[in-house]
Amino acid sequence: MRHRPLRHAGRGNLPSELSGFIGRGAELAALGRLLEDSRLVTVTGAGGVGKSRLVLAAARAAAAGARVTAEEVPQAQEAEARGARGAHAPERVRHRDGVRLAELAGVRDPGLLELTLSEALGLTDHTTRRPRTVLAEHLADKHLLLVLDGFEHLVEETAALVRELLLRSPGLRVLAAGRRPLDLEGERVLPLAPPAAEEALELLVTRASAADPAFAVTGANRAELVELCARLDGIPLALELAAGRLRTLSPAQVLARLEDPFGLLTGGARGGLPRHRALRTAIGWSHELCTPAERLLWARLSVFAGQFDLEAAEYVCAGPDMPVEGVLDLVGELLAQSLLVREETAAGVRFRMLETVRLYGAGWLESLGDAVRLRRRHRDWYMGLATWCELDWFSPRQYEVAALVEVELPNLRLALECCLDEPDELHLGQYLAGTLWFFWAGCGRLTEGRHWLDRTLDAPGGAATDRTSSRLKALWVLGYVAALQGDATASMCALYECRDAAARSGNRVAAAYAVHRLGCLALVSDDMARARELLGEALEQYRAAGELNSNVLMCQVELGMALAFLGDLPGALALCGEVREICEERGELWTKAYALYVLAYAALEAGATREARRLLTECVEVNHAFNDLVGLVLALELLALVTVAEGDPAEAAVLQGAAEPLWGGVGLQLFGSGYFNAPRMSCRERAGELLGAERYAAYEAEGRELNRESLVVRALRGAASVPRQAGAPGGMPGPRVSRSTAPADQP
C-alpha cells in the first residue's frame, strides 16, 4: 500500500490565486524592478490595503521566471494561470532554488520564528543546534526568494534574523510585507497606497458579481458605487466586505449604513493615518451590519489561531446566550459576509478569519470582559483534542491523526501559551506538551517539542506543582526527545528525575516509561548490554501495569534492535515479528516501520536480499509519510547496503550519497553510533572496492544532488527502474544487475 506524505519540501509553497488579482499593474512592475536591484524589499502599508496579495503576485511571477512590466501584467497573469514558465533565463538562475513563503501573522512566540521559517523551507532538524544556525547553513549556497508576510508584531526579531541570513547567504533575496519597514541597511521599501479610483471600482464590481451573478453596474447605481469606493478610501479589504453586503443590500442602502451610527468606529489613534481609520471604519461597519448573535460569535471566534472546525467553534463559543444548535447557521452567515473563509485541508473543512477581522473581534471580546473565559474554553477543547489524538495514534487512523495535529498546531500552540500564562495551570501545559509526544517524535517535530517541554517544565512554579503525573509525563517525553536529538545529558537528567519521582509517588506507569527511555538512550549511545537490560525491565513493568500502546511496542522493537546488534538474530526476529503482527492487527504503522527495519536487518544478515528490500521499501514509505527523519535515514542506508548485496554498487553509492545529508538533521549520538552507522560504513567499503574510490565518489556526489522527494521515489522504485546513461558521473557506467537477474535469496 502506498501512503501520501504529510508535507512536501519542493521548490515552492505559494498558494494558488483563487479569486484573481485585479489591477496594481504599476505597483507590480515597480516591485519587480526593486527585486532586481535589491536583496531585501519590503512592501508597507495599512492593514487590508493589499500588501499580501501584491507580494504573492510578485512572488508567483518570480517563481515563473517572468520579469513583469506594467505592459506585461496581463500576459504574465495569463502565463501564471496556465502554469507556464517565463522565458527570462536570468530570473530562473536568480531563484533557481525556488520561492518559499513564510506566513508570520499567526506566530506569537518569538521563539518559534526560526522554526516557522524552517518549516516554510521544508527543513527537519532533530539536533540541539540553534534553528537559526540550521537555517543559515541550509541557505548558505541557495539562490532562493524568501517571502515573509505579516511580521510587524515581531519586527525586531524578524529584522535580526533577516539581517543574519542575508549576510551569510549571498544568493538569498527576501520579499517582505508588513505595516512597517524592517529598517535594515540596503532595504528598499515600497509604500502601498489604496488603488486608484478606477481599480477600486473594478475590484468592488468584480467581487460583487462573484457573490451575486445578477449584480451589474447600471446608470442608476454607478454613481453610488463610485461614492462607496470613495467613502471606503478604496481599501481592498473594505471593498471585499462591501461586495459581500451587495448581495443583500443595494448600493444606496450600503451608503446609508455608513452614516453617523458608525462614527464610534472611526478616528483610531490620535495622529494616525487616515487609511488606518478607514480600515477600522470598514470592519466596524461590517460589524454593525451583523446581528447581535453574529457579532457575539465573531468576538468569540477571535480566540482561535489560524484554522478551526465547526465542532471546535460549537464547543468554545456556545453557551446560554448562544445555543450550540445555532452556531452552524451563524457560521454560515459570517461566511456569506466574507468574515470567515472556508478552506479544504488534509484534516477536512476548516474556517479561518482574516487577521484584521480577527483582531477587531478580539478587541470586542475584551470589551465584553469575556476573553479569559473563552481562552480557557479554547484551551480545554484542544487539550481534549490532543488526548483523543494520543489514544487514536494506536489505531489504523495514524495518518489522519498526524494530519489533524498538523492542521491544528497553531491552536495547540495557543493552548500551551494559555497554560503558561497562568501559574496555577502549569500542570496543564506539562500534560499537553507531554501528550503530544507522538507528534514531536513521530512526525519530525523534535525541535518544537523540546521548545514546549522545556518551557512548561522550567517555568516558575513548574517544579512545585502538586499534579505530579503531568510533570512526570513531560519529563519522560523530554528524555525521549532529547535522546533522539543526541542530547544525552538533558535526557538522563529528565529521565532520572522522572524515575525517582515516580518511585516516590508510586506511579508505576511513569516509572516504566522512564526506564524504557533510559534503555532507548543506552541504545543510541551504543551501550547494547545496558539497553538490553533496561528495555527488558521496562517491558516487564509495562505488562505488570497493563499498558499496551505504540510506546510499549516500540520498547519491544528497541529491545529487538539491541539483540540484533548483539548477534541474537533469532531473539530479534521473535520480538519484532510479534510487534509486526500486533501492528497489523491494530492498523498501527509508525512502530511497525521500525519493526520492519529490524526484520530487514536480520534478512540481510541471512542473505535474503529480496526480502530485505521488500521490508525496507515499506519502511521508507511509512517513515517518509510521517516525516520521521530518524527512521527514514536508517532505512535508506540499510537499503543502500542491500543494493550492494544485489550487485549494483553504483546505485548503492547514489542512495548513500543522497541519504548522507539527512544525517545533518539527526541527533549527534545517532550520527556517531557504531552500530547504527555500520550499514553506511559497510556500504561505503564494499561499493568502494567494486567501483574504485573515484567512481564511488562520483556516484555519491550524484546522490547528494537529489532532494528528499526524489530520493524516496528512487528508493521505492528500485534500482532497475533508474536507467543510467553511459555518460554517468565521470563517464564511467557502473555494473548493473536487473531485478530479473538479481541473485536469488539465500536460505
Residue pairs with C-beta under 8 A, 6 or more apart in sequence:
2 621
3 399
3 589
3 621
3 622
3 625
4 399
4 625
5 624
5 625
5 627
5 709
5 712
6 346
6 399
6 402
6 403
6 406
6 443
6 625
6 626
6 627
7 122
7 406
7 627
8 122
8 709
9 121
9 122
9 123
9 707
9 708
9 709
10 98
10 122
10 707
10 709
11 63
11 97
11 98
11 99
12 63
12 98
12 99
12 100
12 101
13 100
13 101
13 120
13 122
14 56
14 59
14 60
14 63
14 99
14 101
14 147
15 56
15 101
17 56
17 57
17 60
17 80
19 207
19 210
20 206
21 53
21 57
21 77
22 199
22 202
22 203
22 206
23 195
23 196
23 199
23 202
23 203
24 50
24 53
24 54
24 57
24 195
24 199
25 70
25 73
26 70
27 54
27 190
27 192
28 54
28 57
28 58
28 61
28 68
28 70
28 73
29 68
29 69
29 70
29 72
29 73
30 190
31 41
31 43
31 54
31 55
31 58
31 175
31 190
32 58
32 61
32 67
32 68
32 69
34 41
34 188
34 190
35 41
35 58
35 62
35 145
35 173
35 175
36 67
37 188
38 186
38 187
38 188
39 166
39 172
39 173
39 174
39 186
40 162
40 166
40 173
40 174
40 176
40 182
40 184
40 186
40 187
40 188
41 173
41 174
41 175
41 176
41 187
41 188
41 189
41 190
42 175
42 176
42 177
42 178
42 181
42 182
42 187
42 188
42 189
42 190
43 51
43 54
43 55
43 175
43 176
43 177
43 178
43 189
43 190
43 192
44 51
44 177
44 178
44 179
44 180
44 181
44 189
44 190
44 191
44 192
45 51
45 179
45 191
45 192
45 193
45 275
46 179
46 235
46 273
46 275
46 276
46 278
46 279
47 179
47 237
47 276
47 279
47 355
47 356
48 235
48 236
48 237
48 238
48 279
48 282
48 356
49 192
49 193
49 194
49 235
49 236
49 237
49 275
49 279
50 192
50 195
50 236
50 237
51 149
51 177
51 178
51 192
52 149
52 150
52 177
53 236
54 177
54 192
55 147
55 149
55 175
55 176
55 177
56 101
56 147
56 149
58 68
58 175
59 99
59 101
59 145
59 147
59 175
60 80
60 99
61 67
61 68
61 76
61 80
61 86
62 91
62 94
62 95
62 99
62 145
62 175
63 95
63 98
63 99
63 145
64 76
64 79
64 80
64 84
64 85
64 86
65 85
65 86
65 87
65 88
65 89
65 91
65 92
65 95
66 72
66 76
66 79
66 80
66 86
66 88
66 91
67 86
67 88
67 91
68 76
76 86
79 86
85 92
86 92
93 143
94 143
94 145
94 173
95 143
95 144
95 145
95 173
96 143
97 142
97 143
97 144
97 171
98 144
98 145
99 144
99 145
99 147
100 120
100 121
100 122
100 144
100 145
100 146
100 147
101 120
101 147
101 149
102 116
102 117
102 119
102 120
102 121
102 146
102 147
102 148
102 149
103 116
103 120
103 149
103 150
104 113
104 116
104 148
104 149
104 150
104 151
104 154
104 158
105 149
105 150
105 153
105 355
106 150
106 305
106 306
106 355
106 410
107 113
107 116
107 154
108 153
108 305
108 413
108 414
108 417
109 413
109 417
110 154
110 157
111 451
112 413
112 448
112 451
113 154
113 157
113 158
113 161
114 130
114 131
114 132
114 135
114 161
115 131
115 447
115 448
115 451
117 131
117 135
117 146
117 161
118 124
118 125
118 131
118 134
118 135
118 447
120 146
121 135
121 138
121 139
121 146
123 134
123 135
123 138
123 665
124 444
124 627
124 629
124 665
125 131
125 134
125 446
125 447
125 664
125 665
126 444
126 446
126 447
126 484
126 485
126 486
126 629
126 630
126 665
126 666
126 667
127 134
127 485
127 486
127 664
127 665
127 666
127 667
127 668
128 450
128 482
128 485
128 486
128 487
128 667
128 668
131 447
132 161
132 164
134 665
135 161
135 165
136 164
136 165
136 168
136 169
137 664
139 146
139 165
139 168
139 169
139 171
139 172
140 168
140 169
141 169
141 171
142 169
142 171
142 172
143 171
143 172
144 171
144 172
144 173
145 173
145 174
145 175
146 165
146 172
146 173
146 174
146 175
147 174
147 175
147 176
147 177
148 158
148 162
148 174
148 175
148 176
148 177
148 178
149 176
149 177
149 178
150 177
150 178
150 355
151 158
151 176
151 178
151 182
152 178
152 179
152 180
155 178
155 180
155 182
158 176
158 182
159 182
159 183
159 184
162 174
162 176
162 182
162 184
163 184
165 172
165 174
166 172
166 174
166 184
166 186
176 182
181 187
181 189
193 275
194 200
194 233
194 234
194 235
194 236
194 275
195 203
195 234
195 236
196 234
197 226
197 229
197 230
197 234
199 234
200 229
200 234
200 236
200 239
201 225
201 226
201 229
203 236
203 239
203 240
204 225
204 228
204 229
204 239
204 242
204 243
204 246
205 215
205 217
205 225
207 239
207 240
207 243
207 244
208 215
208 242
208 243
208 246
208 247
209 215
209 216
210 243
211 243
211 244
211 246
211 247
212 246
212 247
215 246
215 247
217 225
221 250
221 251
221 252
224 250
224 251
224 252
224 255
225 251
227 255
228 242
228 251
228 254
228 255
228 258
229 239
231 255
231 258
232 238
232 239
232 242
232 278
232 281
232 282
233 274
233 275
233 278
235 275
235 278
235 279
235 282
237 279
237 282
237 283
237 354
237 356
238 278
238 279
238 281
238 282
238 283
238 285
240 338
241 282
241 283
241 285
241 286
241 337
241 338
241 339
242 254
242 282
243 338
244 336
244 337
244 338
245 254
245 286
245 289
245 337
246 254
247 336
249 257
257 285
257 288
257 289
258 281
258 285
261 288
262 281
262 284
262 285
262 288
264 284
265 280
265 281
265 283
265 284
265 285
265 287
265 288
266 277
266 280
266 281
266 284
267 277
267 280
268 276
268 277
268 280
269 276
279 356
280 360
283 356
283 357
283 360
284 360
286 337
286 339
287 295
287 298
287 360
287 364
289 337
290 298
290 333
290 334
290 337
290 339
291 333
293 322
293 326
293 330
294 330
294 333
294 334
294 337
295 364
296 321
296 322
297 313
297 317
297 322
297 327
297 330
297 331
297 334
298 334
298 339
298 357
298 361
298 364
299 361
299 362
299 364
299 365
299 368
299 370
300 316
300 317
300 322
300 361
300 365
300 370
300 374
301 308
301 313
301 317
301 334
301 340
301 353
301 358
301 361
302 353
302 358
302 359
302 360
302 361
302 362
302 364
302 365
303 316
303 362
303 365
303 371
303 374
303 375
303 377
303 378
303 414
304 312
304 313
304 316
304 353
304 358
304 378
304 411
304 414
305 410
305 411
305 413
305 414
306 352
306 410
306 411
307 343
307 345
307 350
307 351
307 352
307 407
307 408
307 410
307 411
308 350
308 351
308 352
308 411
309 347
309 348
309 349
309 350
309 351
310 327
310 328
310 331
310 349
310 351
312 381
312 382
312 385
312 411
313 327
313 331
313 351
314 324
314 327
314 328
315 324
315 377
315 381
316 374
316 377
316 378
316 381
317 327
317 374
318 324
318 327
322 330
331 340
331 351
334 340
335 341
335 342
335 351
339 353
339 354
339 357
340 351
340 352
340 353
341 351
341 352
341 353
341 354
342 349
342 350
342 351
343 349
343 350
343 351
343 352
344 350
345 403
345 407
346 403
346 406
346 407
347 400
347 403
347 404
347 406
347 407
347 408
350 407
353 361
362 371
365 371
365 374
375 418
376 418
378 411
378 414
378 415
378 418
379 414
379 415
379 418
379 419
379 428
382 408
382 411
382 412
382 414
382 415
382 432
383 415
383 428
383 431
383 432
383 435
385 404
385 408
385 412
386 405
386 412
386 432
386 435
386 436
387 435
389 401
389 404
389 405
389 436
389 438
389 439
390 435
390 436
390 437
390 438
392 400
392 401
393 401
393 438
393 442
393 549
393 550
393 590
394 549
394 550
394 586
394 588
395 401
395 586
395 587
395 588
396 586
396 587
396 588
397 587
398 587
398 588
398 589
398 590
398 626
399 589
399 625
399 626
401 438
402 439
402 442
402 443
402 626
405 412
405 436
405 439
405 443
406 443
412 432
412 436
413 452
415 432
416 429
416 432
416 433
416 452
416 455
416 456
418 425
419 425
419 426
419 428
419 429
419 432
419 456
420 426
420 429
420 455
420 456
420 459
423 459
423 460
423 461
426 456
426 459
426 461
426 462
426 465
427 465
427 466
427 467
427 470
427 471
428 470
429 452
429 455
429 456
429 459
430 456
430 457
430 462
430 465
430 467
430 470
430 471
430 473
430 474
431 467
431 469
431 470
431 473
431 474
432 456
433 449
433 452
433 453
433 455
433 456
433 474
433 477
434 453
434 470
434 473
434 474
434 476
434 477
435 473
436 449
436 452
437 449
437 477
437 480
437 481
438 550
438 590
439 445
439 449
440 446
440 448
440 449
440 450
440 453
440 477
440 481
441 449
441 480
441 481
441 484
442 590
442 626
442 628
443 626
443 627
443 628
444 626
444 627
444 628
444 629
446 481
446 484
446 485
447 485
449 477
449 481
450 478
450 481
450 482
450 485
453 474
453 477
453 478
453 481
454 478
456 462
456 474
457 463
457 471
457 474
457 475
457 478
457 494
462 471
463 471
465 471
468 501
468 505
468 507
469 505
469 507
469 510
471 501
472 498
472 501
472 502
472 505
472 507
472 510
472 514
473 510
473 513
475 494
475 495
475 497
475 498
475 501
475 514
476 494
476 495
476 498
476 510
476 513
476 514
476 516
476 517
478 490
478 491
478 494
479 490
479 491
479 492
479 494
479 495
479 498
479 514
479 517
479 518
479 521
480 491
480 517
480 520
482 488
482 490
482 491
482 494
483 491
483 517
483 520
483 521
483 524
483 667
483 669
484 524
484 630
484 667
484 670
485 667
486 524
486 666
486 667
486 668
486 669
486 670
486 671
487 667
488 521
488 525
488 669
491 517
491 521
492 518
492 521
495 514
495 517
495 518
495 521
496 514
496 518
498 510
498 511
498 513
498 514
499 511
499 514
499 515
499 518
501 507
501 510
502 508
502 510
502 511
502 514
503 511
508 541
508 544
508 545
509 545
509 547
511 541
512 538
512 541
512 542
512 545
512 547
513 538
513 551
515 534
515 537
515 538
515 541
516 534
516 535
516 538
516 542
516 551
516 555
518 534
519 530
519 531
519 533
519 534
519 535
519 537
519 538
519 555
519 558
519 559
520 531
520 535
520 555
520 558
522 528
522 530
522 531
522 534
523 531
523 535
523 558
523 561
523 562
524 667
524 669
524 670
524 673
524 676
525 669
525 673
526 673
526 674
526 675
528 562
528 565
528 566
528 675
529 566
531 558
531 559
531 562
532 559
532 562
532 563
532 566
535 555
535 558
535 559
535 562
536 559
538 555
539 552
539 555
539 556
539 559
542 548
542 552
542 555
550 588
550 590
550 591
553 579
553 582
553 583
553 588
553 591
553 595
554 591
554 594
556 575
556 576
556 578
556 579
557 575
557 576
557 579
557 591
557 594
557 595
557 598
558 594
559 575
560 571
560 572
560 573
560 575
560 576
560 579
560 595
560 598
561 572
561 597
561 598
563 569
563 571
563 572
563 575
564 572
564 598
564 601
564 602
564 605
565 675
569 602
569 605
569 606
572 598
572 601
572 602
573 599
573 602
576 595
576 596
576 598
576 599
576 602
577 595
577 599
579 591
579 592
579 595
580 592
580 595
580 596
580 599
582 588
583 589
583 591
583 592
583 595
584 592
589 622
589 626
590 622
590 626
590 628
592 622
593 618
593 619
593 622
593 623
593 626
593 628
593 631
593 635
594 619
594 631
596 615
596 616
596 618
596 619
597 615
597 616
597 619
597 631
597 634
597 635
597 638
599 615
600 611
600 612
600 613
600 615
600 616
600 619
600 635
600 638
600 642
601 612
601 638
603 609
603 611
603 612
603 615
604 612
604 638
604 641
604 642
604 645
606 746
606 747
607 645
607 745
607 746
607 747
608 745
608 746
609 642
609 645
609 646
609 742
609 743
609 745
610 742
610 744
610 745
611 745
612 638
612 642
613 639
613 642
613 646
613 718
616 635
616 638
616 639
616 642
617 639
617 715
617 716
617 718
619 631
619 635
620 632
620 635
620 636
620 639
620 712
620 715
620 716
621 712
621 716
622 631
623 629
623 631
623 632
623 635
624 632
624 708
624 712
629 662
629 665
629 666
630 666
630 667
630 670
632 662
632 712
633 659
633 662
633 663
633 666
634 676
636 655
636 658
636 659
636 662
636 711
636 715
637 655
637 656
637 659
637 679
637 680
637 683
638 679
639 655
639 715
640 652
640 653
640 655
640 656
640 659
640 679
640 680
640 683
641 652
641 679
641 680
641 682
641 683
641 686
643 649
643 651
643 652
643 655
643 719
644 652
644 683
644 686
644 687
644 690
645 743
646 719
646 737
646 742
646 743
647 735
647 737
647 742
647 743
648 719
648 734
648 735
648 736
648 737
649 686
649 687
649 690
649 691
649 696
649 734
649 735
650 687
650 691
650 695
650 699
650 724
650 728
650 733
650 734
650 735
650 736
651 699
651 719
651 722
651 734
651 736
652 683
652 687
653 683
653 687
653 691
653 695
653 696
653 699
653 700
653 702
653 703
653 734
654 699
654 700
654 702
654 703
654 706
654 714
655 703
655 711
655 714
655 715
656 680
656 683
656 684
656 687
656 700
656 703
657 699
657 700
657 701
657 702
657 703
657 704
658 703
658 704
658 706
658 710
658 711
658 714
659 680
659 703
659 711
660 680
660 700
660 703
660 704
661 704
662 708
663 670
663 671
670 676
671 677
684 696
687 696
688 696
690 735
691 699
691 734
694 730
695 729
695 730
695 732
695 734
698 728
698 729
698 730
698 732
699 728
699 729
699 734
701 729
702 728
702 729
703 711
706 714
714 722
718 739
719 736
719 739
720 738
720 739
720 740
724 733
724 734
724 736
725 733
726 733
728 734
737 743
